[in-house]
Amino acid sequence: MRFRDREEAGRKLAGLLGAYQRESPIVLALPRGGVPVAAEIARALHAPLDVWIVRKLGAPWNPELGMGAVAEGGVVYVNDEIVRAVGASAEDVAEVAARESAEVIRRARRFRPQGRPPDMRGRTVILVDDGIATGGTATAAVQSLRAAGAKKIVLAVPVASTDAVSQLQTLADAVLCLHITPALGAIGAWYDDFRQLDNEEVQALLDAAHAGEASAQADPPGQMGVRELVLPVRGGELYGTLSTVPGARGLVIFAHGSGSSRFSPRNRQVASMLHGHGLSTLLFDLLTEREEEIDALTAELRFDIPLLARRLVEVTDWTMGHLPDAGGGRIGYFGSSTGAAAALMAAAARPSVIGAVVSRGGRPDLAAGSLSQVRAPTLLIVGGADEPVIELNHRAARQMSARHRIVLVPNATHLFEEPGALEMVGSLAGAWFSEHLGRTISEPVASEGEDALAPE
């Protein structure tokens, strides 16, 4: 995945963060690069925007190499492994920390003339940067925000390294990232326009956000409506996030893959793209909180396809009864991995309700007993490099009589982490749902034939 500029990255991230709008969050940017990203998020969520100053602790003989970081509030994070590797003494670290702490204070005064940091006590904070390589500055920021009394810390970035995300997931309450890669390289490599911002540009963005805060709070949210739902099912309650588009041509209900949840960043990115196609979306957890605790220890429920399909049917029935206007009664399923099997099994159980199904890297073979009963047109999207799953999709397709199509995304692996792969999934899914939702479900027809290759 590549971004045209920081503003585009911010708009895409905002699509993943809509559920937090009801928590009245404050958006904090790590300047300078994080400010234009955060400005787009704050605008979309109608949330206040401010900065949180963090400075890297550069190694004495290589300032570009970070030994740690210091953040507002005086919190200092030190990476002992790097300190040992560069041979820095405790005195060296203390000297650099003192110098950068003074710079933190100076910059805070520069960008926050009122002199006081925002009050985070008991609030949800969305912390934003334009990318994370090692995670040192983000770690210091999260620790300092926690010390300042933030109730919930959500770290949102367009791109980050796998190691950094793994580390930060243990510190923040949630880490939302559009593209996670083990081979990050330079953050600027993921942007077409990654020019450096000066202080005046940053201040202008902050001033514009502050000027618009009063009107943003007075006006109702924009056209997109976001609601958190409690969904009653047999055995307990499930939690979901409903995003509605006025005049939607349909509602797409997501079934996430094994070990995931309604907060899946990949599914949320696809959902945000479906909104652009005029489709409302519902992402929900397939397991109750108690079941998730059990599954975290045993990993058994995530592969219980009949249970997951039953949950999807229950949520579909509840939606039809309680939210008939969410998609005008036109419902589609988007399933990922094992969730695709649940989606197909549920579609077979509700043939007169489900108008279309899309599978992303799915395991439709796990719904083998139900495939011949599916009437909804089904799109099977598979990574072109995900050879074992390609074959499993072929086997499943041979059992289907409904209209179906297999599309291979060139060079994509199972998680569609490659640049542009997930955008292609969203585009294909949006076109499929747009074509089929709202139509009268036809009698079963034959497959469209050989694999289609998504355009490069």
Secondary structure, DSSP 8 states (H G I E B T S, - for coil): --BSSHHHHHHHHHTT-GGGGGG--EEEE-TTTHHHHHHHHHHHHT--EEE--EEEEEETTEEEEEEEEEEGGG-EEE-HHHHHHHT--HHHHHHHHHHHHHHHHHHHHHH-TT------BT-EEEEE-S-BSS-HHHHHHHHHHHHTTBSEEEEEEEEEEHHHHHHHTTTSSEEEEEEEES----GGGGBS------HHHHHHHHHHHHHHHHHHHHS---S-EEEEEEEEETTEEEEEEEEE-TT-SEEEEEE--TT--TT-HHHHHHHHHHHTTTEEEEEE-SS-HHHHHHHHHH--GGG-HHHHHHHHHHHHHHHHHH-TTSSTT-EEEEEETHHHHHHHHHHHH-TTTEEEEEEES--GGGGGGGGGG--S-EEEEEETT-HHHHHHHHHHHTT--S-EEEEEETT--TT--STTHHHHHHHHHHHHHHHHTTS----------S-EE---
